[in-house]
């Protein structure tokens, strides 16, 4: 079996290793989901800039503050941060101290990767369970400024958790052992 850049050399003879050819569908789906989430993040960031700029202009230039702008900016920030967290999981871009990973043997690196995946999956599972509960619990309540259902806000952790789990599954499928 041929070793690719993404295939660690110790996996070439690993029983059950599916090879790089089956990595492609998971990677393509992950790329598509990451691109869509990234586009949503760009739109949310642009929306935040426009809304906050509008509020500053209305408040200080026209002395007519709006009641909805702060709430919309906060909701955009919540969605942006949680979607960005999921994207960072896929890109292995979270803040890390990897000096220990650089000095340990390869089997220990693999064990550390398994531990990271387990902890991150557990965190995502907690976010999913409690985010779904909050979404359902707040389905009938509306926000004071926008008049939107609060479940739209509380859906953000649920969506982020689902994306994190999907991205973690892809990383495990690819047998990625680099630190997050």
N, C-alpha and C positions, 0 to 999 in steps of 0.2 A: 504494500500500500504506500502511496506517495505521501510525503509530508508536505503540508502547505504552511504558509506563514502563520495561520491561525491554529494549526494543529501542533500542539506540543509534541516533541519527539517521543516522550514516554508513552503517548497514547497510540502510536502506530501499531503496536502489537497487543494492545489492550483488548481482551475478549469482549465482544459486544460493541466495540467502537464502530460507529456507523459510517465513518469516513466523511471527508469534506463535501462530497457530492450531495449529501442529505442536509448539510448545513444551509445550503442556498435558500430553500423555501422559508425556513425560520428567519434567516437574515433579511430576506426581501420583505417579509411581513413586518418584522421589527423596524426596518427602514421606513416603510410606509406609515406605520403607526407613529414613529418618531417624527417624521416630516409633518404629519397632520397635527400632532400635539405641539410641535414647534410653531406652526402657522397660527394656531390658536393663541399661543403665548405672544407672538408678535402682535396680533390683533388686540389682545388684552392690554399689552404694554402701550400700544398706540392710543387705545381708548383711555387709559389712565392719564396719559400726557394731555390729551385733548380735554378731558373732563376737568382735571385740576387746573389747567390753563384757563379754561372757560370760567371756572369758579373764581379764580384770582381776579380775572378781568371784571366779572360781574360784581364782586365784592368791593374791590378797591377803585375801580374806574367809574362804575355806575351806581355804587352803593345799593345794590340789589342782590344780596346773596341768594343762592338757590338752596333748597332743602334736600335735594336728592343727590347732589354731586359727590359729597363726601362718602355717602353710602355706596354709590356705584364704583368709586375709586377703591374703596376697601374691598368690595366683592371681587373686583378685577384683580387686586393684589393677592387675595386668598387663592383664587383660581390659578393665577400666574405662578405663585410660589409652589403650589402643590403639583401642578403639571411639570414645572421645572425640576422638582425633586424626582419625579418619575423619569424624566429624560436623563437626569444626572446618573440615575441607577444604571440605565442602559449604557451610557458612555463611560461608566466607571469614573465619574468626575466629582464624587463627594470629597470633602476635606478628609485627608488621611495622613497618618504618620506611618510611613512604610519602611523605616530604617530596619525594623525587626524582620520584615518580610525579605529584605535584601540580603540578610546574613544567615538565614536558616537554610537547611537542606530542602531539596525539592519535595520529599514526602511531607515535610512539615508545612511547606507552602500550600500543598494540596489540602491538608487538614485545616489550615487557617482559612482557605477559600470556602471549604464546606461549612465551617463555623460562621463565616460572614454571610453566606447564603441563608443559613438557618435563622440567624438573628434578623436579617433583613426581611426574610419571608414572614417571620413572626410579627415583626413591626407592621408589615403591609396587611397581614391578616387581621390584626387588631384594628388598624385604620379602616379596613373594609367592613368588619362587623359593626363597629361603633358608628362609622360614617353612615352605613345603611340604616341603623337604628335611628340616628338623629334625622336622617332624611325623611323617614316614615313618620317619626314623632312630630316633626315640624311641617308636615305637608299642608295642614290647614291654617297655619299662621302666615301672616303677610308682614313684610318689612314696612316700617313706618314711612321711610322716604320714597322708596320706589313703588311700593304696593305689590311687589313680587312675592311669590311664596318663598318662605325661608328654606324650603327643601332645595331650591336652586343653589343656595349658598352651601348647604350641608351635603350636597351631592359631590362637591369638589374632593373631599377626602376619599369618598368611595371610588370615584373615577381614577384618582391618583393611585389608590391601592390596587385597582384592577390593572392599570398600566404597569405598576411596579412588579406585580406578580407575573404578568406576561413577559416583561423584559428580563426578570430573574429566570424564568423558564428558558428563555432564549440563551441567556448566558450559561446556564447549566447544560443545556443541549450542546452548546459549542465547547463546553468544558473549559471555560475561561477561568484562570486562576489568578490573574493580576488583581491587586487590591482595588477596592472601590475608591 
